[in-house]
Amino acid sequence: MRNGSKLFDEDPWWKDEWQDMPEYFHEDTRPIQKIVVNFATREDVERFAKVIDQNISKQTDTIWYPRKPKWVSLGKAYIDEP
């Protein structure tokens, strides 16, 4: 950094484009509680999955209960209507 103020000599290319953009508030989507559940056998995992009505594979490391659909941001855009 020069003079401790900027990483680059010029402003980023996008800075002018982002002027007067509407505010965006992102709601807190973190869980309120996390619980680690341990299973002794694969059959125990399958019974648990059946009880909560969710698929749990050997690669599953986290789930939401009740099931929460995955939020996909690909293809989404903000449109400012007049």
N, C-alpha and C positions, 0 to 999 in steps of 0.2 A: 504494500500500500504506500502510495506517496502521500506525504504529509498526514498520514493517518486518517484521511477523510473518505477516499473513494478507492474501490478496488480497480476501476478502470478510469481512463481519462474522460470518456464520454458517457452520457446517460445511456441506459439500455435502449435498444431499438423499439421496444414495446411501450415505453413510458408515455409517449404522446397518445397512443391508441387507447390507453387506459384512463385518460382524463374524463371526468364526469360520468364514470360508470356507476350504476346503481349499487347500493350496499348489498352485501350478501351475508346472511346469517346462517351459519351451519349449526343445526341442532346437535346436542350431545347424544351420540349414539353408542356410547360405551355402556357395557352392562353394569347393573347395580351391584352384582355379586358374581363371583366365580367360585366353582366348587370342583375339586379334583375327585373323580370317581375311579377307583381301581377295580379291576376284574381279575379273577384267578384263572378263568378259562374263556375260550372263544364262545362257548355255549352261553356263558353268563352275559357276554356282550350282546349276543343275538337276542336273548330274552329281554334285556334292558331296552334294546332298540325297538323291540316289538311293543313293550309297555309304553314307551314315549312316542311311538308311531313315527320313527325316523330311521333312515338308513345310516348305518355306522360301518364303514369299511376299515380295513387295517390301516389305511392312510388317514382316516378321520382323526383330527387332533382337537377340534373344537366344534360345538353345535350350539344352537339357540333353542331354548324351550320357552314357550312353544316355538315351533319352526318359524324362522324369520327369513323371508325371501332375500336373496342376494341383491344388493342394489348395484346396478350397472350404470356407470356414467358415460360409457361409450355411446356416441350418437346423440347425446343430449346437448342442448344449447339454451342459452338465455335469450329470450326475445323481449325487447322493450316495446310494448304497444303504446301508441300515442293516445 
